[in-house]
Amino acid sequence: MVDFPKRLQVFVSSTYLDLIEERQAAVQAILEAKHIPAGMELFTAGDQSQ
């Protein structure tokens, strides 16, 4: 049986417009580490209460 290394999903959260370059650098580093970046912009806002 082949044991594949775990790939983690890494959530990137920050303010967006003022940190675009920094976020891109973080995403690139996550990809280079063979993990999965997930930015807050991928999730939609909901109107349901917690």
PQR file of N, CA, C, O and H, with PARSE charges and radii, in Angstrom:
ATOM      1  N   MET A   1       0.847  -1.170   0.000 -0.4000 1.5000
ATOM      2  CA  MET A   1       0.000   0.000   0.000 -0.0000 2.0000
ATOM      3  C   MET A   1       0.900   1.244   0.000  0.5500 1.7000
ATOM      4  O   MET A   1       1.884   1.312   0.738 -0.5500 1.4000
ATOM      5  N   VAL A   2       0.546   2.222  -0.839 -0.4000 1.5000
ATOM      6  CA  VAL A   2       1.303   3.470  -0.921 -0.0000 2.0000
ATOM      7  C   VAL A   2       0.726   4.462   0.083  0.5500 1.7000
ATOM      8  O   VAL A   2      -0.485   4.679   0.129 -0.5500 1.4000
ATOM      9  H   VAL A   2      -0.253   2.167  -1.438  0.4000 1.0000
ATOM     10  N   ASP A   3       1.597   5.058   0.877 -0.4000 1.5000
ATOM     11  CA  ASP A   3       1.160   6.026   1.885 -0.0000 2.0000
ATOM     12  C   ASP A   3       1.463   7.430   1.371  0.5500 1.7000
ATOM     13  O   ASP A   3       2.615   7.862   1.373 -0.5500 1.4000
ATOM     14  H   ASP A   3       2.580   4.882   0.839  0.4000 1.0000
ATOM     15  N   PHE A   4       0.434   8.134   0.934 -0.4000 1.5000
ATOM     16  CA  PHE A   4       0.611   9.484   0.409 -0.0000 2.0000
ATOM     17  C   PHE A   4       0.671  10.494   1.544  0.5500 1.7000
ATOM     18  O   PHE A   4      -0.029  10.342   2.545 -0.5500 1.4000
ATOM     19  H   PHE A   4      -0.502   7.784   0.933  0.4000 1.0000
ATOM     20  N   PRO A   5       1.502  11.527   1.399 -0.5600 1.5000
ATOM     21  CA  PRO A   5       1.557  12.558   2.449  0.2800 2.0000
ATOM     22  C   PRO A   5       0.231  13.319   2.520  0.5500 1.7000
ATOM     23  O   PRO A   5      -0.460  13.489   1.515 -0.5500 1.4000
ATOM     24  N   LYS A   6      -0.099  13.764   3.703 -0.4000 1.5000
ATOM     25  CA  LYS A   6      -1.334  14.522   3.880 -0.0000 2.0000
ATOM     26  C   LYS A   6      -1.228  15.884   3.228  0.5500 1.7000
ATOM     27  O   LYS A   6      -0.183  16.532   3.298 -0.5500 1.4000
ATOM     28  H   LYS A   6       0.462  13.626   4.519  0.4000 1.0000
ATOM     29  N   ARG A   7      -2.300  16.319   2.598 -0.4000 1.5000
ATOM     30  CA  ARG A   7      -2.390  17.667   2.059 -0.0000 2.0000
ATOM     31  C   ARG A   7      -3.387  18.421   2.931  0.5500 1.7000
ATOM     32  O   ARG A   7      -4.538  18.010   3.080 -0.5500 1.4000
ATOM     33  H   ARG A   7      -3.148  15.793   2.541  0.4000 1.0000
ATOM     34  N   LEU A   8      -2.937  19.509   3.494 -0.4000 1.5000
ATOM     35  CA  LEU A   8      -3.776  20.296   4.389 -0.0000 2.0000
ATOM     36  C   LEU A   8      -4.429  21.441   3.634  0.5500 1.7000
ATOM     37  O   LEU A   8      -3.834  22.004   2.715 -0.5500 1.4000
ATOM     38  H   LEU A   8      -2.002  19.843   3.373  0.4000 1.0000
ATOM     39  N   GLN A   9      -5.634  21.783   4.012 -0.4000 1.5000
ATOM     40  CA  GLN A   9      -6.285  22.977   3.479 -0.0000 2.0000
ATOM     41  C   GLN A   9      -5.965  24.105   4.454  0.5500 1.7000
ATOM     42  O   GLN A   9      -6.294  24.024   5.637 -0.5500 1.4000
ATOM     43  H   GLN A   9      -6.118  21.326   4.759  0.4000 1.0000
ATOM     44  N   VAL A  10      -5.322  25.158   3.950 -0.4000 1.5000
ATOM     45  CA  VAL A  10      -4.879  26.270   4.780 -0.0000 2.0000
ATOM     46  C   VAL A  10      -5.754  27.479   4.483  0.5500 1.7000
ATOM     47  O   VAL A  10      -5.810  27.949   3.346 -0.5500 1.4000
ATOM     48  H   VAL A  10      -5.055  25.224   2.988  0.4000 1.0000
ATOM     49  N   PHE A  11      -6.433  27.980   5.503 -0.4000 1.5000
ATOM     50  CA  PHE A  11      -7.330  29.118   5.352 -0.0000 2.0000
ATOM     51  C   PHE A  11      -6.532  30.415   5.458  0.5500 1.7000
ATOM     52  O   PHE A  11      -5.816  30.638   6.435 -0.5500 1.4000
ATOM     53  H   PHE A  11      -6.387  27.599   6.427  0.4000 1.0000
ATOM     54  N   VAL A  12      -6.664  31.265   4.443 -0.4000 1.5000
ATOM     55  CA  VAL A  12      -5.965  32.555   4.414 -0.0000 2.0000
ATOM     56  C   VAL A  12      -7.009  33.638   4.692  0.5500 1.7000
ATOM     57  O   VAL A  12      -7.938  33.831   3.908 -0.5500 1.4000
ATOM     58  H   VAL A  12      -7.245  31.085   3.650  0.4000 1.0000
ATOM     59  N   SER A  13      -6.850  34.330   5.798 -0.4000 1.5000
ATOM     60  CA  SER A  13      -7.817  35.348   6.191 -0.0000 2.0000
ATOM     61  C   SER A  13      -7.091  36.648   6.525  0.5500 1.7000
ATOM     62  O   SER A  13      -6.146  36.665   7.313 -0.5500 1.4000
ATOM     63  H   SER A  13      -6.095  34.174   6.435  0.4000 1.0000
ATOM     64  N   SER A  14      -7.548  37.725   5.914 -0.4000 1.5000
ATOM     65  CA  SER A  14      -6.982  39.049   6.181 -0.0000 2.0000
ATOM     66  C   SER A  14      -7.881  40.069   5.510  0.5500 1.7000
ATOM     67  O   SER A  14      -8.834  39.714   4.816 -0.5500 1.4000
ATOM     68  H   SER A  14      -8.316  37.711   5.273  0.4000 1.0000
ATOM     69  N   THR A  15      -7.570  41.341   5.722 -0.4000 1.5000
ATOM     70  CA  THR A  15      -8.209  42.342   4.881 -0.0000 2.0000
ATOM     71  C   THR A  15      -7.714  42.080   3.466  0.5500 1.7000
ATOM     72  O   THR A  15      -6.647  41.492   3.288 -0.5500 1.4000
ATOM     73  H   THR A  15      -6.796  41.629   6.285  0.4000 1.0000
ATOM     74  N   TYR A  16      -8.455  42.498   2.476 -0.4000 1.5000
ATOM     75  CA  TYR A  16      -8.139  42.057   1.111 -0.0000 2.0000
ATOM     76  C   TYR A  16      -7.379  43.091   0.289  0.5500 1.7000
ATOM     77  O   TYR A  16      -6.245  42.841  -0.120 -0.5500 1.4000
ATOM     78  H   TYR A  16      -9.321  42.976   2.621  0.4000 1.0000
ATOM     79  N   LEU A  17      -7.981  44.232   0.045 -0.4000 1.5000
ATOM     80  CA  LEU A  17      -7.410  45.182  -0.918 -0.0000 2.0000
ATOM     81  C   LEU A  17      -6.041  45.713  -0.513  0.5500 1.7000
ATOM     82  O   LEU A  17      -5.192  45.954  -1.371 -0.5500 1.4000
ATOM     83  H   LEU A  17      -8.902  44.435   0.378  0.4000 1.0000
ATOM     84  N   ASP A  18      -5.822  45.896   0.775 -0.4000 1.5000
ATOM     85  CA  ASP A  18      -4.533  46.444   1.207 -0.0000 2.0000
ATOM     86  C   ASP A  18      -3.444  45.383   1.351  0.5500 1.7000
ATOM     87  O   ASP A  18      -2.286  45.724   1.592 -0.5500 1.4000
ATOM     88  H   ASP A  18      -6.512  45.700   1.471  0.4000 1.0000
ATOM     89  N   LEU A  19      -3.793  44.106   1.208 -0.4000 1.5000
ATOM     90  CA  LEU A  19      -2.811  43.030   1.382 -0.0000 2.0000
ATOM     91  C   LEU A  19      -2.798  42.054   0.208  0.5500 1.7000
ATOM     92  O   LEU A  19      -2.487  40.877   0.391 -0.5500 1.4000
ATOM     93  H   LEU A  19      -4.734  43.829   1.012  0.4000 1.0000
ATOM     94  N   ILE A  20      -3.129  42.519  -0.982 -0.4000 1.5000
ATOM     95  CA  ILE A  20      -3.202  41.638  -2.148 -0.0000 2.0000
ATOM     96  C   ILE A  20      -1.875  40.930  -2.399  0.5500 1.7000
ATOM     97  O   ILE A  20      -1.851  39.710  -2.561 -0.5500 1.4000
ATOM     98  H   ILE A  20      -3.382  43.475  -1.131  0.4000 1.0000
ATOM     99  N   GLU A  21      -0.784  41.666  -2.433 -0.4000 1.5000
ATOM    100  CA  GLU A  21       0.521  41.052  -2.715 -0.0000 2.0000
ATOM    101  C   GLU A  21       0.926  40.059  -1.631  0.5500 1.7000
ATOM    102  O   GLU A  21       1.479  39.002  -1.935 -0.5500 1.4000
ATOM    103  H   GLU A  21      -0.804  42.657  -2.301  0.4000 1.0000
ATOM    104  N   GLU A  22       0.658  40.385  -0.382 -0.4000 1.5000
ATOM    105  CA  GLU A  22       1.011  39.502   0.717 -0.0000 2.0000
ATOM    106  C   GLU A  22       0.189  38.214   0.669  0.5500 1.7000
ATOM    107  O   GLU A  22       0.698  37.124   0.933 -0.5500 1.4000
ATOM    108  H   GLU A  22       0.208  41.243  -0.135  0.4000 1.0000
ATOM    109  N   ARG A  23      -1.087  38.363   0.327 -0.4000 1.5000
ATOM    110  CA  ARG A  23      -1.950  37.188   0.205 -0.0000 2.0000
ATOM    111  C   ARG A  23      -1.487  36.292  -0.944  0.5500 1.7000
ATOM    112  O   ARG A  23      -1.491  35.068  -0.818 -0.5500 1.4000
ATOM    113  H   ARG A  23      -1.500  39.248   0.113  0.4000 1.0000
ATOM    114  N   GLN A  24      -1.090  36.897  -2.058 -0.4000 1.5000
ATOM    115  CA  GLN A  24      -0.596  36.111  -3.189 -0.0000 2.0000
ATOM    116  C   GLN A  24       0.673  35.358  -2.789  0.5500 1.7000
ATOM    117  O   GLN A  24       0.852  34.199  -3.164 -0.5500 1.4000
ATOM    118  H   GLN A  24      -1.087  37.892  -2.160  0.4000 1.0000
ATOM    119  N   ALA A  25       1.543  36.009  -2.035 -0.4000 1.5000
ATOM    120  CA  ALA A  25       2.771  35.350  -1.569 -0.0000 2.0000
ATOM    121  C   ALA A  25       2.432  34.187  -0.629  0.5500 1.7000
ATOM    122  O   ALA A  25       3.058  33.129  -0.699 -0.5500 1.4000
ATOM    123  H   ALA A  25       1.396  36.950  -1.731  0.4000 1.0000
ATOM    124  N   ALA A  26       1.458  34.379   0.235 -0.4000 1.5000
ATOM    125  CA  ALA A  26       1.053  33.316   1.163 -0.0000 2.0000
ATOM    126  C   ALA A  26       0.472  32.134   0.396  0.5500 1.7000
ATOM    127  O   ALA A  26       0.804  30.983   0.680 -0.5500 1.4000
ATOM    128  H   ALA A  26       0.950  35.238   0.292  0.4000 1.0000
ATOM    129  N   VAL A  27      -0.389  32.414  -0.569 -0.4000 1.5000
ATOM    130  CA  VAL A  27      -0.987  31.349  -1.377 -0.0000 2.0000
ATOM    131  C   VAL A  27       0.095  30.591  -2.145  0.5500 1.7000
ATOM    132  O   VAL A  27       0.055  29.363  -2.224 -0.5500 1.4000
ATOM    133  H   VAL A  27      -0.659  33.349  -0.799  0.4000 1.0000
ATOM    134  N   GLN A  28       1.053  31.313  -2.705 -0.4000 1.5000
ATOM    135  CA  GLN A  28       2.141  30.673  -3.445 -0.0000 2.0000
ATOM    136  C   GLN A  28       2.957  29.755  -2.531  0.5500 1.7000
ATOM    137  O   GLN A  28       3.319  28.646  -2.924 -0.5500 1.4000
ATOM    138  H   GLN A  28       1.085  32.310  -2.641  0.4000 1.0000
ATOM    139  N   ALA A  29       3.243  30.213  -1.324 -0.4000 1.5000
ATOM    140  CA  ALA A  29       3.998  29.393  -0.374 -0.0000 2.0000
ATOM    141  C   ALA A  29       3.215  28.138   0.010  0.5500 1.7000
ATOM    142  O   ALA A  29       3.796  27.061   0.145 -0.5500 1.4000
ATOM    143  H   ALA A  29       2.949  31.113  -1.004  0.4000 1.0000
ATOM    144  N   ILE A  30       1.921  28.273   0.183 -0.4000 1.5000
ATOM    145  CA  ILE A  30       1.072  27.122   0.515 -0.0000 2.0000
ATOM    146  C   ILE A  30       1.092  26.111  -0.626  0.5500 1.7000
ATOM    147  O   ILE A  30       1.214  24.908  -0.392 -0.5500 1.4000
ATOM    148  H   ILE A  30       1.450  29.148   0.073  0.4000 1.0000
ATOM    149  N   LEU A  31       0.974  26.597  -1.860 -0.4000 1.5000
ATOM    150  CA  LEU A  31       1.008  25.710  -3.024 -0.0000 2.0000
ATOM    151  C   LEU A  31       2.361  25.022  -3.163  0.5500 1.7000
ATOM    152  O   LEU A  31       2.423  23.834  -3.479 -0.5500 1.4000
ATOM    153  H   LEU A  31       0.875  27.574  -2.051  0.4000 1.0000
ATOM    154  N   GLU A  32       3.436  25.755  -2.931 -0.4000 1.5000
ATOM    155  CA  GLU A  32       4.780  25.172  -3.027 -0.0000 2.0000
ATOM    156  C   GLU A  32       5.000  24.088  -1.972  0.5500 1.7000
ATOM    157  O   GLU A  32       5.777  23.156  -2.180 -0.5500 1.4000
ATOM    158  H   GLU A  32       3.385  26.720  -2.675  0.4000 1.0000
ATOM    159  N   ALA A  33       4.312  24.220  -0.846 -0.4000 1.5000
ATOM    160  CA  ALA A  33       4.392  23.206   0.205 -0.0000 2.0000
ATOM    161  C   ALA A  33       3.444  22.039  -0.080  0.5500 1.7000
ATOM    162  O   ALA A  33       3.315  21.120   0.729 -0.5500 1.4000
ATOM    163  H   ALA A  33       3.681  24.977  -0.677  0.4000 1.0000
ATOM    164  N   LYS A  34       2.782  22.090  -1.242 -0.4000 1.5000
ATOM    165  CA  LYS A  34       1.865  21.039  -1.698 -0.0000 2.0000
ATOM    166  C   LYS A  34       0.621  20.908  -0.822  0.5500 1.7000
ATOM    167  O   LYS A  34       0.095  19.814  -0.619 -0.5500 1.4000
ATOM    168  H   LYS A  34       2.886  22.837  -1.898  0.4000 1.0000
ATOM    169  N   HIS A  35       0.165  22.059  -0.307 -0.4000 1.5000
ATOM    170  CA  HIS A  35      -1.081  22.097   0.439 -0.0000 2.0000
ATOM    171  C   HIS A  35      -2.115  22.872  -0.376  0.5500 1.7000
ATOM    172  O   HIS A  35      -1.821  23.321  -1.484 -0.5500 1.4000
ATOM    173  H   HIS A  35       0.593  22.947  -0.472  0.4000 1.0000
ATOM    174  N   ILE A  36      -3.303  23.028   0.156 -0.4000 1.5000
ATOM    175  CA  ILE A  36      -4.425  23.616  -0.568 -0.0000 2.0000
ATOM    176  C   ILE A  36      -4.812  24.943   0.084  0.5500 1.7000
ATOM    177  O   ILE A  36      -5.296  24.947   1.216 -0.5500 1.4000
ATOM    178  H   ILE A  36      -3.542  22.663   1.056  0.4000 1.0000
ATOM    179  N   PRO A  37      -4.611  26.076  -0.608 -0.5600 1.5000
ATOM    180  CA  PRO A  37      -5.014  27.356  -0.026  0.2800 2.0000
ATOM    181  C   PRO A  37      -6.525  27.554  -0.151  0.5500 1.7000
ATOM    182  O   PRO A  37      -7.135  27.150  -1.141 -0.5500 1.4000
ATOM    183  N   ALA A  38      -7.108  28.170   0.850 -0.4000 1.5000
ATOM    184  CA  ALA A  38      -8.526  28.509   0.834 -0.0000 2.0000
ATOM    185  C   ALA A  38      -8.654  29.928   1.354  0.5500 1.7000
ATOM    186  O   ALA A  38      -8.523  30.171   2.553 -0.5500 1.4000
ATOM    187  H   ALA A  38      -6.613  28.498   1.654  0.4000 1.0000
ATOM    188  N   GLY A  39      -8.910  30.855   0.460 -0.4000 1.5000
ATOM    189  CA  GLY A  39      -9.045  32.248   0.850 -0.0000 2.0000
ATOM    190  C   GLY A  39     -10.452  32.569   1.294  0.5500 1.7000
ATOM    191  O   GLY A  39     -11.416  31.936   0.863 -0.5500 1.4000
ATOM    192  H   GLY A  39      -9.017  30.658  -0.514  0.4000 1.0000
ATOM    193  N   MET A  40     -10.562  33.558   2.159 -0.4000 1.5000
ATOM    194  CA  MET A  40     -11.873  33.938   2.673 -0.0000 2.0000
ATOM    195  C   MET A  40     -12.805  34.411   1.558  0.5500 1.7000
ATOM    196  O   MET A  40     -14.026  34.362   1.708 -0.5500 1.4000
ATOM    197  H   MET A  40      -9.779  34.073   2.509  0.4000 1.0000
ATOM    198  N   GLU A  41     -12.234  34.872   0.437 -0.4000 1.5000
ATOM    199  CA  GLU A  41     -13.064  35.346  -0.666 -0.0000 2.0000
ATOM    200  C   GLU A  41     -13.792  34.213  -1.383  0.5500 1.7000
ATOM    201  O   GLU A  41     -14.680  34.469  -2.196 -0.5500 1.4000
ATOM    202  H   GLU A  41     -11.242  34.912   0.315  0.4000 1.0000
ATOM    203  N   LEU A  42     -13.430  32.971  -1.094 -0.4000 1.5000
ATOM    204  CA  LEU A  42     -14.100  31.824  -1.704 -0.0000 2.0000
ATOM    205  C   LEU A  42     -15.409  31.468  -1.013  0.5500 1.7000
ATOM    206  O   LEU A  42     -16.200  30.681  -1.532 -0.5500 1.4000
ATOM    207  H   LEU A  42     -12.708  32.763  -0.433  0.4000 1.0000
ATOM    208  N   PHE A  43     -15.631  32.051   0.158 -0.4000 1.5000
ATOM    209  CA  PHE A  43     -16.826  31.734   0.928 -0.0000 2.0000
ATOM    210  C   PHE A  43     -17.802  32.902   0.852  0.5500 1.7000
ATOM    211  O   PHE A  43     -17.407  34.061   0.975 -0.5500 1.4000
ATOM    212  H   PHE A  43     -14.988  32.690   0.580  0.4000 1.0000
ATOM    213  N   THR A  44     -19.054  32.593   0.653 -0.4000 1.5000
ATOM    214  CA  THR A  44     -20.056  33.643   0.571 -0.0000 2.0000
ATOM    215  C   THR A  44     -20.608  33.968   1.957  0.5500 1.7000
ATOM    216  O   THR A  44     -20.610  33.131   2.860 -0.5500 1.4000
ATOM    217  H   THR A  44     -19.375  31.652   0.554  0.4000 1.0000
ATOM    218  N   ALA A  45     -21.066  35.185   2.096 -0.4000 1.5000
ATOM    219  CA  ALA A  45     -21.704  35.602   3.345 -0.0000 2.0000
ATOM    220  C   ALA A  45     -23.115  35.047   3.381  0.5500 1.7000
ATOM    221  O   ALA A  45     -23.801  34.985   2.361 -0.5500 1.4000
ATOM    222  H   ALA A  45     -21.064  35.865   1.363  0.4000 1.0000
ATOM    223  N   GLY A  46     -23.526  34.654   4.538 -0.4000 1.5000
ATOM    224  CA  GLY A  46     -24.878  34.132   4.695 -0.0000 2.0000
ATOM    225  C   GLY A  46     -25.718  35.075   5.552  0.5500 1.7000
ATOM    226  O   GLY A  46     -25.186  35.930   6.259 -0.5500 1.4000
ATOM    227  H   GLY A  46     -22.969  34.704   5.367  0.4000 1.0000
ATOM    228  N   ASP A  47     -27.030  34.906   5.480 -0.4000 1.5000
ATOM    229  CA  ASP A  47     -27.909  35.761   6.271 -0.0000 2.0000
ATOM    230  C   ASP A  47     -28.569  34.984   7.413  0.5500 1.7000
ATOM    231  O   ASP A  47     -29.490  35.487   8.056 -0.5500 1.4000
ATOM    232  H   ASP A  47     -27.463  34.210   4.906  0.4000 1.0000
ATOM    233  N   GLN A  48     -28.105  33.778   7.659 -0.4000 1.5000
ATOM    234  CA  GLN A  48     -28.654  32.997   8.753 -0.0000 2.0000
ATOM    235  C   GLN A  48     -27.933  33.358  10.042  0.5500 1.7000
ATOM    236  O   GLN A  48     -26.732  33.629  10.035 -0.5500 1.4000
ATOM    237  H   GLN A  48     -27.357  33.369   7.136  0.4000 1.0000
ATOM    238  N   SER A  49     -28.658  33.360  11.130 -0.4000 1.5000
ATOM    239  CA  SER A  49     -28.026  33.652  12.411 -0.0000 2.0000
ATOM    240  C   SER A  49     -27.244  32.432  12.874  0.5500 1.7000
ATOM    241  O   SER A  49     -27.538  31.307  12.468 -0.5500 1.4000
ATOM    242  H   SER A  49     -29.634  33.140  11.136  0.4000 1.0000
ATOM    243  N   GLN A  50     -26.269  32.651  13.705 -0.4000 1.5000
ATOM    244  CA  GLN A  50     -25.471  31.553  14.234 -0.0000 2.0000
ATOM    245  C   GLN A  50     -26.299  30.757  15.212  0.5500 1.7000
ATOM    246  O   GLN A  50     -25.813  29.778  15.778 -0.5500 1.4000
ATOM    247  H   GLN A  50     -26.030  33.564  14.034  0.4000 1.0000
TER
END
